[in-house]
Amino acid sequence: MKSTNAKRPGPILSTDYTAGAHPAVLRALIASNAENTPGYGSDHYCAEAAAKIRRACRAPKAEVFFLTGGTQTNALALDALLKPYEGVLAAETGHIAVHEAGAVEFTGHKVLTLPAKDGRIRADSIVAWCERFYADESYEHMVFPGVIYLSQPTEYGTLYSLEELTRIRAAADRFGLKIYADGARLAYALACPENDVQLPDLARLCDAFYIGGTKCGALFGEALVLPRPGLVPHFITIEKQHGAMLAKGRLLGVQFKRLFERDLYRQIGCYAVETAQKLRESLQAAGFEPAVSSPTNQIFFRVKPEIYRRLQEANIGGFWDYAPDGTVVVRFVCSWATRPEEPEQLCSLLKGDQT
């Protein structure tokens, strides 16, 4: 019996990793396909990609490691950064707290959640949490804070400003904490006109962060950056222990080398952000109300349940949450692969339905 899904159209505006690789990245992979290179990331492509990333970050001594996916990168990096008795502070809406099936906890480290506003945590919330922790006379029997987890952009497509990130750095230094930034969609943050945090800022203010590829034009892959060398001794050995080392490491190096050539990474981000902005304006002009003010490639709108069912049938967008007023919050996501007719198809479906 054939699956009914076989007759459904492919997902439209649902996320930024349903398509394969950006054509330029795919061409680079094809060009290197028959080449024989050393394995495990010791090839010249990985070396060249790492050098390009160091230059972009203005961190000439940074260590760069190429991994295959976001959850893998988060779990591995946080396990390497944390001591056995430490946990990670994160927004209650953070990816590691909600959408990674307990991957960080699986490594033995608790996720310690903080209140969030549109996906962001505040420096004063970190300070208040840490002050309460150390005020407890039995804190040595508790899970210590070790790392602050951020994402740029956040799960809600919102951004940390340079001022916010600087304040969080000050809070981290006060309590001896490290900062780790999840950059799964970093291309869309860097390309956003409202953004004032660039790669050199992340390298200066974070102890570790990663540059997303899977959701930003690569077939797969993330680039983990440790700006200050030696922070995690023998990281490659830890990577191997986690089963995270790709034998054909060249496949990652080839992709990131091309992403950081001729400004491709930023171009991918710009196209998606600009397309999302046009869609945002069209939906608002049609009378739909945004659920979150997100300036990047993810946009969130409230729709009536009956309209949401029509979106489901058309395989457009994706469920995000139920709003208190009974409407459904739907997420729409744009990427390098978003075709001009897709936003038009969505607006055509919704036209005349919002009263």
Secondary structure, DSSP 8 states (H G I E B T S, - for coil): ---GGGGS---BSS-SSSS---HHHHHHHHHTTT----STT-SHHHHHHHHHHHHHHT-TT-EEEEES-HHHHHHHHHHHHS-TTEEEEEETT-HHHHSSTTHHHHTT--EEEE--BTTB--HHHHHHHHHHHHHSTTGGGS-EEEEEEEESS-TTS----HHHHHHHHHHHHHTT-EEEEE-TTHHHHHT-TT----HHHHHHH-SEEEEE-TTTTSSS-EEEEESSTTSSTTHHHHHHHTT---TTTHHHHHHHHHHTSTTHHHHHHHHHHHHHHHHHHHHHHTT-EESS---SSEEEEEE-HHHHHHHHHHTBSEEEEE-TTS-EEEEEE--TT--THHHHHHHHHHTT---
